[in-house]
C-alpha cells in the first residue's frame, strides 16, 4: 500500500484571521445558550466560556453554585472568552429555564435518563433556539431541571465510568449541534 507524504506547515497566529472582540460582539450568534446547573469547578466554567466563544453562542447562563467572572481561576481556562461571551447569573436553574421559555428556547438537558435520546440520534431544527443544560460534576442535571426539559440527550459511552468531564461533554454536544445547525441552515458542514 502506498501513502503519499503531505508536507504540512503549522499556521502562525497572524495567519488565523482572528476577529477582534468588537467584531465578535457585532456578528450574528449561533442560537444556543449553555446553562450550567450548579457546576462547581472554576476550570470547567472557564472551559465552557472558551468553547462557547468558539461556536459563537448567544450566551451562557450560570446557575446556583456556578461561579461567575471576573475570577482568576475561570480566566485560566477561559483565556479572555469571559469578555467575548454574554453571560447571566441566576440563583437557581428553574429561573433561567423560565426566562428561556419566555424567549421561545427549546430546553435540552444533557443527562442519562429513562427515555433519553442518544446524541447521535437527535436532530435539531435549524429554525429553533436551544438552551442546553449541563449539570453538576457528580450529581449531574437535577431531576427538577430534567422534569422541566423538552428533551433529555445522552452521550453514547462504552467505558466503565459512563461519564465525561463536563467540559468534554460541552465540546461534544456543541460540536454536534453546531455542525447540524450550519448544515441545515446554510448547507455547510464543518
C-alpha positions in Angstrom: 0.0 0.0 0.0 1.3 3.4 -0.9 0.8 6.6 1.2 1.6 10.0 -0.2 3.5 12.1 2.3 2.0 15.5 2.6 4.0 18.3 4.0 2.1 20.5 6.4 3.1 23.7 8.0 1.6 24.9 11.2 -0.1 28.3 10.7 1.2 31.3 12.6 -1.2 33.2 14.8 -1.1 36.1 12.3 -2.5 33.7 9.7 -5.5 32.6 11.7 -7.7 35.6 10.7 -8.9 36.1 14.2 -11.6 38.7 14.7 -11.5 41.4 17.4 -13.7 41.5 20.4 -15.6 44.3 18.9 -16.2 42.4 15.7 -17.2 39.3 17.7 -19.9 41.3 19.6 -21.4 42.6 16.3 -21.6 39.2 14.5 -24.8 37.1 14.5 -24.7 34.4 17.1 -25.5 30.7 16.9 -29.0 30.3 18.6 -27.8 28.3 21.5 -27.5 29.1 25.2 -25.5 26.9 27.5 -27.0 26.6 31.0 -24.7 25.4 33.9 -26.8 23.8 36.6 -24.7 24.1 39.8 -21.3 23.4 38.1 -18.6 23.7 40.9 -15.3 23.7 39.0 -14.0 27.1 38.0 -11.8 25.4 35.4 -14.8 23.7 33.9 -16.7 27.0 33.8 -13.7 28.7 32.1 -13.6 25.9 29.5 -17.3 26.3 28.8 -16.7 30.0 28.1 -13.9 29.2 25.7 -15.9 26.5 23.9 -19.0 28.8 23.7 -16.9 31.5 22.2 -15.5 29.1 19.6 -19.0 28.3 18.4 -20.2 31.9 18.8 -23.1 31.0 21.1 -25.7 33.6 22.2 -25.0 33.3 25.9 -24.0 31.3 29.0 -26.4 31.1 31.9 -24.6 30.3 35.2 -26.9 29.0 37.9 -26.7 28.2 41.6 -23.2 27.4 42.9 -21.7 28.1 39.5 -19.2 30.9 39.9 -19.1 34.0 37.6 -16.5 36.2 36.1 -14.4 38.1 37.0 -12.5 35.3 38.6 -8.8 34.4 38.2 -9.5 30.6 38.2 -12.2 30.9 35.5 -9.8 33.2 33.5 -7.1 30.5 33.4 -9.1 28.3 31.1 -11.4 30.9 29.6 -8.4 32.9 28.2 -10.4 36.1 27.8 -13.5 34.5 26.4 -15.3 35.6 29.5 -15.1 39.1 27.9 -16.5 38.0 24.5 -19.3 35.8 25.7 -22.6 37.2 27.1 -23.4 35.6 30.4 -26.0 35.9 33.1 -26.3 34.6 36.6 -29.4 33.0 38.2 -29.8 31.9 41.8 -31.5 28.8 40.6 -31.7 26.9 37.2 -35.6 27.0 37.3 -35.5 30.8 37.0 -33.1 30.5 34.0 -35.4 28.0 32.3 -38.4 30.2 32.9 -36.7 33.1 31.2 -35.5 30.9 28.3 -39.1 29.5 27.8 -40.4 33.1 27.6 -37.9 33.7 24.8 -39.0 30.5 22.9 -36.0 28.3 23.6 -36.2 24.5 23.3 -34.9 23.2 26.7 -32.5 20.3 26.4 -30.9 18.6 29.4 -27.7 16.6 28.9 -28.3 13.6 31.2 -28.6 9.9 31.4 -32.3 9.3 31.9 -35.1 7.0 31.0 -36.5 7.8 27.5 -33.4 9.9 26.7 -32.3 10.3 23.1 -28.8 9.5 22.2 -26.9 12.5 20.9 -26.1 10.8 17.5 -29.9 10.3 17.0 -31.1 13.8 18.0 -31.8 16.1 15.1 -32.1 19.8 15.7 -34.5 22.2 13.9 -32.3 25.0 12.5 -35.3 27.4 12.9 -35.4 26.8 16.7 -33.3 28.3 19.5 -31.9 25.8 22.0 -30.9 26.0 25.7 -28.6 23.2 26.5 -28.2 22.3 30.2 -25.2 20.7 31.7 -25.1 19.7 35.4 -23.0 19.3 38.5 -19.8 17.3 38.1 -21.1 14.5 40.4 -24.9 14.8 40.6 -25.5 15.8 37.0 -28.6 17.8 36.0 -31.1 17.9 38.8 -34.3 15.9 38.5 -36.3 19.0 38.9 -34.5 20.5 35.8 -34.8 17.3 33.8 -38.6 17.4 34.5 -38.7 21.0 33.1 -36.8 20.0 29.9 -38.3 19.3 26.5 -35.7 16.7 25.7 -33.1 14.8 27.5 -30.0 13.9 25.5 -27.5 11.2 26.4 -23.9 10.9 25.1 -23.2 7.3 23.9 -20.4 5.8 26.0 -18.8 2.4 26.1 -16.4 2.6 29.1 -16.6 1.7 32.8 -17.3 5.2 34.0 -20.2 6.3 31.8 -19.4 9.9 32.3 -17.3 12.6 30.7 -15.9 15.7 32.3 -18.4 18.5 31.9 -16.0 20.5 29.7 -15.6 17.5 27.4 -19.4 16.9 27.3 -19.9 20.6 26.3 -17.4 20.3 23.5 -19.0 17.1 22.1 -22.6 18.4 22.3 -21.9 21.8 21.0 -19.9 20.4 18.1 -22.8 18.1 17.1 -25.4 20.9 17.5 -23.2 23.5 15.6 -22.5 21.0 12.8 -26.2 20.2 12.3 -27.2 23.9 12.6 -24.7 25.0 9.9 -25.5 22.1 7.6 -29.3 22.7 7.8 -29.2 26.5 7.9 -26.5 27.1 5.3 -26.0 23.7 3.7 -22.4 23.9 5.1 -20.6 21.2 7.1 -17.6 21.8 9.2 
